[in-house]
């Protein structure tokens, strides 16, 4: 799914592009949880459980700081982009302003998800476009903060243009895929798996297609433009992450990973193999070790890039003359006899507790 800085990252070349679910990271309201429970039933997350990551100021203020307990593609990308950004979003939970680009991504995703509620023959472009106003109303109800995007638009002109752009993205999808020939096995699917190391991985997959032969295809919609070929690997990181989770859950390696770029009308596909997913797993374990060390020492270093221009947290960032909030977690002082690791006997960060991405 899309984030407000995704398009910016594509324009910035080698900077790591964030891959952030536009709903607050964690269980989105109404999302199906995969795998199913022991009785085979699929759990449904209630609306009250939504909003587990860098969400609104109300949610952030209502919850105490906790050590990271799991990893999503979004938060992995945050840490690779800038460890301090990861801290601000995951530990401090600083509020972030809604963005028109990210909100548009959320709206388009909702429309494409809901379209499959209709019989195959009725999944047409006009019907999909007609869903936009209603999904915008639902989005405003579930996330009232998005209303402020158009507070300075009393005549509704910018809103009308913005909604029109969303309709264009929805319509473009029909030139890339034929929904009358698709019957997704899952939509907006929350997945979670625990690795042998104890690290929990989680994320939200836009669409899962399962062929009659049992082959699995993971599909993700992007409302931005496709990256240049030399940066395609970064774009695939999120998809390989999902493939790893599905593999660990079902012992099945997805046959295909597919990114659908509605902004440019491109489709990027990749067929993973076991070695790919094993490399991703090693990378995530190394990343998690770095996150744990930063959590225990309180050392979250900023990493300036061109993406800083789109960051909401410049006022708290030393690179812009700001001061981070007081660190809200206990700091493990390094043992003088160690190589900078946690103090002798200090407990490791637990991989349990409230959901965190």
C-alpha positions as CSV (number, residue, x, y, z in Angstrom):
1,X,0.0,0.0,0.0
2,X,0.9,3.6,-0.3
3,X,2.5,6.3,1.8
4,X,2.8,10.0,1.3
5,X,6.6,9.7,0.8
6,X,6.5,6.8,-1.6
7,X,6.4,8.9,-4.7
8,X,9.0,11.2,-3.3
9,X,11.3,8.3,-2.7
10,X,10.9,7.2,-6.3
11,X,12.1,10.5,-7.4
12,X,15.1,10.5,-5.1
13,X,17.1,7.6,-6.6
14,X,19.0,5.5,-4.1
15,X,17.1,6.5,-1.0
16,X,15.2,3.7,0.6
17,X,11.5,4.1,-0.2
18,X,9.2,3.6,2.7
19,X,6.6,0.9,2.3
20,X,4.0,1.8,4.8
21,X,0.5,0.5,5.1
22,X,-1.8,3.4,4.9
23,X,-4.0,2.2,7.7
24,X,-2.3,2.4,11.0
25,X,0.2,-0.5,11.3
26,X,-1.3,-3.4,13.1
27,X,-4.7,-5.0,12.7
28,X,-6.9,-2.8,10.5
29,X,-10.6,-2.8,11.4
30,X,-12.4,-5.7,9.8
31,X,-9.2,-7.3,8.5
32,X,-9.1,-11.1,8.2
33,X,-6.3,-12.7,10.2
34,X,-4.3,-15.4,8.5
35,X,-3.7,-18.2,9.5
36,X,-7.1,-19.2,10.7
37,X,-7.7,-20.3,14.2
38,X,-7.4,-23.9,15.4
39,X,-11.0,-24.6,14.5
40,X,-10.4,-23.3,10.9
41,X,-12.4,-20.2,11.4
42,X,-10.9,-16.9,10.2
43,X,-10.8,-14.3,13.0
44,X,-12.1,-10.8,12.3
45,X,-10.5,-7.9,14.0
46,X,-13.0,-5.5,15.5
47,X,-12.8,-1.7,14.8
48,X,-11.6,-1.1,18.4
49,X,-8.4,-3.0,17.7
50,X,-7.3,-0.8,14.8
51,X,-4.5,1.7,15.0
52,X,-1.5,-0.1,16.3
53,X,1.4,1.9,14.8
54,X,2.3,5.5,14.1
55,X,-1.4,6.5,14.2
56,X,-3.2,9.6,15.4
57,X,-2.2,11.8,18.3
58,X,-5.1,10.5,20.3
59,X,-4.0,6.9,19.9
60,X,-0.4,7.8,20.5
61,X,-1.1,9.7,23.7
62,X,-3.4,7.0,25.1
63,X,-0.8,4.3,25.0
64,X,2.5,4.0,26.9
65,X,5.8,3.4,25.1
66,X,6.7,-0.2,24.6
67,X,9.7,-1.9,23.2
68,X,9.3,-3.2,19.6
69,X,7.9,-6.7,19.5
70,X,7.5,-7.5,15.8
71,X,8.4,-6.2,12.4
72,X,6.5,-5.2,9.3
73,X,7.7,-4.1,5.9
74,X,6.8,-0.5,6.8
75,X,8.8,-0.5,10.0
76,X,11.7,-2.4,8.4
77,X,11.8,0.2,5.7
78,X,11.6,3.0,8.2
79,X,14.7,1.7,10.1
80,X,16.7,1.2,6.9
81,X,15.8,4.8,5.8
82,X,16.4,6.4,9.2
83,X,16.7,4.7,12.6
84,X,15.5,7.9,14.3
85,X,12.4,7.9,12.2
86,X,11.7,4.4,13.3
87,X,12.0,5.5,16.9
88,X,9.7,8.4,16.4
89,X,7.0,6.2,14.8
90,X,7.3,3.0,16.8
91,X,8.5,4.0,20.3
92,X,7.6,7.7,20.7
93,X,4.5,7.3,18.5
94,X,4.6,10.9,17.5
95,X,1.6,12.1,15.6
96,X,1.9,12.6,11.8
97,X,-0.3,14.8,9.7
98,X,-2.5,13.1,7.1
99,X,-1.2,13.5,3.6
100,X,-3.3,13.8,0.4
101,X,-1.2,11.2,-1.4
102,X,-1.4,8.5,1.3
103,X,-5.0,9.1,1.9
104,X,-5.7,8.8,-1.8
105,X,-3.9,5.5,-1.7
106,X,-6.1,4.3,1.1
107,X,-9.2,5.4,-0.8
108,X,-8.2,3.6,-4.0
109,X,-7.3,0.5,-2.1
110,X,-10.7,0.5,-0.4
111,X,-12.5,0.8,-3.8
112,X,-10.5,-2.0,-5.4
113,X,-11.2,-4.2,-2.4
114,X,-14.9,-3.5,-2.3
115,X,-15.4,-4.0,-6.1
116,X,-14.9,-7.7,-5.6
117,X,-18.0,-7.8,-3.5
118,X,-19.9,-7.6,-6.8
119,X,-20.5,-10.5,-9.1
120,X,-17.8,-10.8,-11.8
121,X,-19.9,-9.5,-14.6
122,X,-20.6,-6.3,-12.7
123,X,-17.0,-5.4,-11.9
124,X,-16.8,-2.6,-14.4
125,X,-14.9,0.7,-14.5
126,X,-18.1,2.8,-14.1
127,X,-19.1,0.8,-11.1
128,X,-15.7,1.0,-9.5
129,X,-15.6,4.8,-10.0
130,X,-19.1,5.1,-8.5
131,X,-17.7,3.5,-5.3
132,X,-15.3,6.4,-4.7
133,X,-17.7,8.9,-3.0
134,X,-19.1,6.3,-0.7
135,X,-15.6,5.0,0.3
136,X,-14.5,8.6,0.9
137,X,-17.4,9.0,3.3
138,X,-16.5,5.8,5.1
139,X,-12.9,6.9,5.3
140,X,-13.8,10.2,6.9
141,X,-15.9,8.4,9.5
142,X,-13.2,6.0,10.4
143,X,-10.3,8.5,10.3
144,X,-11.8,11.9,11.0
145,X,-8.3,13.5,10.8
146,X,-8.3,13.2,7.0
147,X,-11.0,16.0,6.9
148,X,-8.3,18.5,7.7
149,X,-6.7,17.9,4.3
150,X,-9.4,20.1,2.8
151,X,-10.2,22.5,5.6
152,X,-8.9,25.4,3.4
153,X,-11.1,24.4,0.5
154,X,-14.5,25.8,1.4
155,X,-15.8,25.6,-2.2
156,X,-14.7,22.0,-2.5
157,X,-12.7,22.6,-5.7
158,X,-9.5,20.8,-4.5
159,X,-11.5,18.0,-3.0
160,X,-13.3,17.5,-6.4
161,X,-10.0,17.4,-8.2
162,X,-8.6,15.0,-5.7
163,X,-11.5,12.6,-6.0
164,X,-11.3,12.9,-9.7
165,X,-7.6,11.8,-9.5
166,X,-8.7,8.8,-7.4
167,X,-11.3,7.9,-10.0
168,X,-8.6,8.0,-12.8
169,X,-6.3,5.7,-10.8
170,X,-9.2,3.2,-10.3
171,X,-10.1,3.4,-14.0
172,X,-6.5,2.8,-15.0
173,X,-6.5,-0.5,-13.1
174,X,-8.9,-1.9,-15.7
175,X,-6.2,-1.6,-18.4
176,X,-3.8,-3.6,-16.2
177,X,-6.0,-6.4,-14.8
178,X,-9.4,-7.8,-15.7
179,X,-11.4,-8.2,-12.4
180,X,-14.1,-10.2,-14.2
181,X,-11.6,-13.0,-14.5
182,X,-10.3,-12.8,-11.0
183,X,-11.7,-14.4,-7.8
184,X,-9.2,-13.4,-5.0
185,X,-8.8,-15.9,-2.3
186,X,-8.1,-13.1,0.2
187,X,-8.3,-9.3,0.2
188,X,-6.6,-6.9,2.7
189,X,-5.2,-9.9,4.5
190,X,-3.4,-9.6,7.7
191,X,-0.6,-12.2,8.0
192,X,1.7,-13.0,10.9
193,X,4.4,-15.6,11.4
194,X,7.0,-16.3,14.0
195,X,10.5,-17.3,12.8
196,X,12.6,-19.9,14.6
197,X,14.5,-17.1,16.1
198,X,11.4,-15.8,17.8
199,X,11.1,-12.7,15.6
200,X,7.5,-12.1,14.6
201,X,6.8,-10.7,11.1
202,X,3.5,-9.2,10.1
203,X,1.9,-7.2,7.4
204,X,-1.2,-6.6,5.3
205,X,-1.4,-8.1,1.8
206,X,-3.7,-6.3,-0.7
207,X,-4.7,-9.4,-2.6
208,X,-4.0,-13.1,-2.7
209,X,-4.9,-15.2,-5.7
210,X,-4.8,-19.0,-5.6
211,X,-4.9,-20.9,-8.9
212,X,-6.7,-24.2,-9.3
213,X,-3.4,-25.9,-9.2
214,X,-2.7,-24.4,-5.7
215,X,-0.1,-21.8,-6.9
216,X,-0.2,-18.6,-5.0
217,X,0.1,-15.0,-6.3
218,X,0.6,-12.0,-4.0
219,X,-0.6,-8.7,-5.5
220,X,0.0,-5.2,-4.2
221,X,-1.5,-2.0,-5.6
222,X,0.6,1.2,-5.7
223,X,-1.0,4.5,-6.6
224,X,2.4,6.0,-7.4
225,X,4.7,5.4,-10.4
226,X,6.8,2.4,-11.0
227,X,10.5,2.9,-9.9
228,X,13.3,2.9,-12.5
229,X,14.7,-0.6,-13.2
230,X,17.8,0.0,-11.2
231,X,15.6,0.5,-8.1
232,X,13.2,-2.3,-8.7
233,X,14.9,-4.5,-6.0
234,X,13.9,-2.0,-3.3
235,X,10.3,-2.0,-4.5
236,X,10.3,-5.8,-4.3
237,X,11.5,-5.9,-0.6
238,X,7.9,-5.6,0.7
239,X,6.7,-8.4,-1.6
240,X,9.5,-10.7,-0.6
241,X,8.7,-10.0,3.0
242,X,5.1,-11.1,2.4
243,X,6.3,-14.2,0.5
244,X,8.5,-15.1,3.4
245,X,5.6,-14.8,5.9
246,X,3.4,-17.0,3.7
247,X,6.1,-19.5,3.2
248,X,6.7,-19.8,7.0
249,X,2.9,-20.1,7.6
250,X,1.9,-22.5,4.8
251,X,5.2,-24.0,3.7
252,X,4.4,-22.8,0.2
253,X,6.5,-20.4,-1.7
254,X,4.3,-18.0,-3.7
255,X,4.6,-18.6,-7.4
256,X,4.5,-14.9,-8.3
257,X,4.8,-11.5,-6.7
258,X,3.0,-8.7,-8.5
259,X,3.2,-4.9,-8.0
260,X,0.5,-3.0,-9.9
261,X,1.5,0.7,-10.3
262,X,-1.7,2.7,-11.1
263,X,0.2,5.9,-11.3
264,X,2.2,4.9,-14.4
265,X,0.2,1.9,-15.7
266,X,3.0,-0.6,-15.1
267,X,3.0,-4.1,-13.6
268,X,6.2,-5.4,-12.0
269,X,6.3,-9.2,-11.4
270,X,8.9,-11.4,-9.8
271,X,8.9,-15.2,-9.2
272,X,10.7,-15.9,-5.9
273,X,12.7,-19.0,-5.1
274,X,13.7,-20.4,-1.8
275,X,17.2,-18.8,-1.8
276,X,15.5,-15.3,-2.2
277,X,13.4,-15.8,0.9
278,X,16.3,-17.2,2.9
279,X,18.3,-14.1,2.0
280,X,15.4,-11.8,3.1
281,X,15.1,-13.7,6.4
282,X,18.8,-13.2,7.1
283,X,18.5,-9.5,6.3
284,X,15.5,-9.2,8.6
285,X,17.3,-11.0,11.4
286,X,20.3,-8.6,11.1
287,X,17.9,-5.7,11.0
288,X,16.1,-6.8,14.1
289,X,19.4,-7.2,16.0
290,X,20.2,-3.6,15.1
291,X,16.7,-2.5,16.3
292,X,17.1,-4.4,19.6
293,X,20.5,-2.9,20.2
294,X,19.2,0.6,19.5
295,X,16.2,-0.1,21.8
296,X,18.4,-1.2,24.6
297,X,21.0,1.6,24.3
298,X,18.6,4.4,23.3
299,X,21.0,5.3,20.4
300,X,18.8,6.1,17.4
301,X,20.9,7.9,14.9
302,X,19.3,10.0,12.2
303,X,20.3,9.3,8.6
304,X,19.8,12.4,6.4
305,X,18.5,11.8,2.9
306,X,16.5,13.7,0.4
307,X,13.4,12.1,2.0
308,X,13.9,14.3,5.0
309,X,12.0,17.0,3.2
310,X,8.8,15.0,3.5
311,X,9.3,14.1,7.2
312,X,6.8,15.4,9.8
313,X,9.4,15.2,12.6
314,X,12.0,17.8,11.7
315,X,11.2,19.8,14.8
316,X,12.4,16.8,16.9
317,X,15.4,15.9,14.7
318,X,19.0,17.0,15.5
319,X,19.7,17.3,11.8
320,X,17.3,20.2,11.7
321,X,18.3,21.7,15.1
322,X,15.5,19.9,17.0
323,X,15.6,17.8,20.1
324,X,14.1,14.3,20.4
325,X,11.6,13.7,23.2
326,X,13.0,12.2,26.4
327,X,13.6,8.5,25.7
328,X,10.6,6.7,27.2
329,X,12.2,3.3,27.7
330,X,14.9,2.1,30.1
331,X,18.4,2.3,28.8
332,X,20.9,-0.6,29.2
333,X,24.3,0.9,30.0
334,X,27.0,-1.0,28.2
335,X,29.3,-3.2,30.3
336,X,32.8,-1.6,30.2
337,X,34.2,-5.1,29.4
338,X,32.0,-5.6,26.5
339,X,32.1,-4.4,22.9
340,X,29.3,-2.0,23.3
341,X,26.5,-4.5,23.9
342,X,23.9,-4.4,26.6
343,X,25.0,-4.6,30.2
344,X,25.8,-8.0,31.6
345,X,22.7,-9.7,32.8
346,X,20.4,-7.2,31.1
347,X,17.3,-8.9,29.8
348,X,16.8,-9.0,26.0
349,X,13.8,-7.2,24.5
350,X,10.9,-9.5,24.7
351,X,9.2,-10.6,21.4
352,X,5.8,-10.4,23.1
353,X,3.3,-7.9,24.4
354,X,1.1,-5.5,22.5
355,X,1.1,-5.6,18.7
356,X,3.8,-3.4,17.2
357,X,5.0,-2.9,13.6
